[in-house]
Amino acid sequence: MKKIKTIFFVLQNISVIFVYVAFPYNGVLSFSENSSLYSDMISYQTEFSTKSVVDCFLESYYPSETGYFVESKVITAFCGFVEYFVESENPLLLQPTVSPTSGLPGQSYTFSVIYKDNQNDAPKSGYPKVRVFIDQAEIAGSPFTLDVLGSDYSEGVLCSTTIVLNIASDRYSFYFMTYDMWDFYQASEIMVNQPVVNTPPQLAWTSEAGYESDGVEPNFGDINTIFYFRIKYIDADNHPPLQEYPKVFILQNGTTIQTLSLNYVTGVYNTIFTNFCFRTMGWAY
């Protein structure tokens, strides 16, 4: 059910048959003659406050023996809002997506949705919009207005916008919202928990004594030698490594003979002091 605003005119003590509205309106209003009151309703979408004063052009017709005499003049009328209802449906927002679903900070992400209206009503100016959150807190600039790509709203049109996301987080979420031209509201049915904005981790030598250019110490030994593997894990977003990572792969003649998970030693993940250590024995390489 759609609610439509109209303007109501009251013209008092004027003998008038036709009224031409002075502000932008292309129609002609027909009034029923009454000795004290003339009124009618027209559809008009421009906002007016209740009981606004507007100017109307009036034409009065008087029959005579030789024909009709026409007198034109401008009078002041009072107008106010009335509202009535017509059968209709809310618009639909379908297939909410973001592309890519994961990427780097500072990268562009395209948010898209299908706007559909069974009455072929256009979206309200400035809509649809997308609201983007991190941990349920709306990011700066949100909501963002989408570009509407098409005009066949009953079939559905693609709406999209591209946003640069600078903050690394795996807790982004978003949803779409819109009004149609009659101010009927609709939001997408689900909150989408995407994209993942992440900086890939890095592995580096620890630069400790014996580990300046590799990750094992000592470099040589026999079957009784204890070898210590150390590596520096760096993550600019301060994300910890996945469970059981980092790993060291031990190869002999190009074939992996053992895979070992390294143990955390010290440091925080986004500094150069993050190290892992593993100790093994039993082979000469």
N, C-alpha and C positions, 0 to 999 in steps of 0.2 A: 504494500500500500504506500503510494507516494503522496507526500503533502506538497501542494503547489501554492505559492504565494500569488495573490492578485491584488490589484488596487481598486478601491471602492470610491466612486465619485458621488458627491452630493451637490446638486445645483439647486439653489432655492429661488422661488419666485421668478423664474425665467421661462418664457414661452419659447421652447426650442425643440426642434425635431432631430437635428444632427449635431454632433459634437466632434470637432477635430482636435486631437490632443496635441499641444504645442511641443512637448518634448518627444524624443525619438520613439515613434510608434506608427506603424504603417496602416493601421486599421481605422475604420469609421465606426463610431459608437451610435447606435440607434436608441433613442430614449422614448419611452411612452409618455405622452403628454399628460400633465397633471397640474392643477392650478397652483400647487404649493411646493411640489417636490419632483425632481427628476433624478434618477440614479441608475447605475448599471455597474457591471463588473467586467474587467478586462484582464487578460494575462499580461504581465509585464515583469521582467526579471531584474530591473534595476532597483537597488535598495532605496526606500524612502522611509522616513520616520513617520510614526502614526500621526494623522491629522496634519500632514504637510499641506502648504498652500501652493497650488500650481495654477498656471494660466492656461485657459482653453480657448480655442477659436470657435465661435458660435455662428451658425447661419440660420436665420429665421425665414420661413417661407409663408407668404400671405397670398391667398388666392384673390384674384380680381377678374373683372370682365375681360381684360386684355391678356391675362396670363398670370405668372407668378412674379412677385417682387422679392428680391433677395437682399437681406441686410446682414452684413458681417461685422462682428465686433469681438473684442477680447474681454472676457470676464474672469473673475477669480473663483476657483472652486476649491473645496476641501476634499482631500483624499486620505484614506487610511488603508491599512492592510486587512485583508480577510484571507482565510485559508480554506482550501477544500482538498479532498482526497480522491485519488484515482488509483485503480488497481495496477500494481506493478511489482517488480522484484528488485532485490538488491543486486548490484554488480557482483561478479565473481573474479577471484584472483587464483589462477591455476598454475601449476608446475613451477613453483619457486626454486630458483637455482642460483649458484654462484660458480664462476669459472675463473681460474682453476680452483679446485677444492683445497689445495695446499700450495704454499709458495714461500717466497722470501719477504722479509720486511722491505718496504719501499717499492714493492711490486704492485701492478694494477690488477684489480679484481673486478669482474663484471657481474653485476647482480641483475637477474632477469625474472620476469613473471608474465603470464598471459592475462590481460584484462578482457573480460567478456561481459556483455550486458544484453540480455535477451530482448530488451526493448530498443536496442541499438543506441542507447544513450551514451554520449561521450563522457569521459572522466572529467571531474571538476578541474579547472585550471590549477596547475601546480601539483597534480596527482596523476598516477600513483606515486607513493614514496616508499623508501625502504629505511627501516630503523636498524642500526647495527650496534651491537653490544659487545663488551668484554666483561665477563663475570657479572652480567646483568646490569652493568653501568653503561649508559649510552655514550658512544665515542664522540669526539668533537666533530661538529658539522652535521651530525645526524638529527633528524631524518633527511635523506637525500632524495631529490626529485628525479623521477625516471623520465626518459624520452619515450614518447608514444609513437610507435612505428606502424602506422596504418590508421584506417578509419572505419573498417567494417567491424564494429564492436559486437554485433550479434554473433559473428563467427569467431571472434577473439583476435586481439592484436598483441604483438610482442611489445613489451615495455622494458627498458634496460637503462642502466647507468654504470659507469666505470669509476671506481674509487681506488685511490692509492692508500694502502694500509701500511703504516710505518711502524706500528708497535707489534713486536713478536708476541704471540700468544696462541695457545691451543684451546682457548676458551671463548672464541668468537661465536656469536649467534646473530641471527637476523630474522626479521619478518617484514612483509609488505602490508601496506594499508592504502585505502583509496576512498574517495567519495565520487558518486556520479554527478551529473549536472544538476540533479535535484537534491543534492546533499544527502543521498543515501550512502551509508558507510559500510565498508567491508574490509576485513583484515584476512590475510592468509591464515589457513586453519592451523598451521604448525609453525613452531619456532625451529628454524634450521640451525643446527650446531656446526657451523662451518663459517669460514675456511680455517685451516690450520696455517698460521703464519709463523715460520720457524727458520732460524739460521742453522745450517748444518754444523755439527760439531767438527772439531779438528783434532788430529793427533800429531804430537811433536815430540822430539827428543827432550829429555828433562834438563840437559846441559849440566848435570851433576858430573862429578869426577868419574870417568869411565863411561859416561852416557852422553858425551858431547855429540857424537855422530852416529850412534846406534842405540838400541834398546836392550842390550844384554851385556852382562859382565859376570865372569871374564869372557873373552872372545874365544878362548881355546881351553880344552880340558880333556880328561879321560872319563871312564865310566864312573869314577868316584867323585867327579867334580860337581859342585853345586852351582848352578847357573841362576842368576837373578835377572828377571825381565822387568823393566820399568818403562813406563810411557807417560806422557803428559796429555791429559784429556782437557780440551778447552771448548766451552760452549758459550757463545756471546749472549744467549738468552738465559743463561744460568740454569739450563735444564740438566738434570742428572742423566747418566747413560741408562739405557735399557737394562733391565735385570740380566745379570751374567755377562755383561759387556763392560769394558773392552775385552777382546779375546786376543790371544797370541796363537798363531798357527805354526807348528813346528814341522818342517819339511826335511826329508832326506832324499837326495837325488831327485828333487822336484815333486815328490809325493808327500802329502800330508800324513804324518804318522801320529800326531797328537794335537788336540785343540784344548787350550786351557783358558779359563776365565780368570782375569786379573782381579786382585783385591784392592779396595780403596785404601790409601795411605794417609793423605792429608790434603788440605786446601779446599777452596770453593771452586765451583765449576766454571766460573767466568774469569778466572785469573790464571796466571802461568804457574801457579804453585800446586796444581792438581796432579797427583801422581798415583800410579798403581804399581803393585809389586807382586811377582809370583816367583816361587822358588821351586826348582825341580832338579832331579839328579838321575844319573843312570845311563846317559848316552855321551858319546864323543862325536862332535860335529866338525 
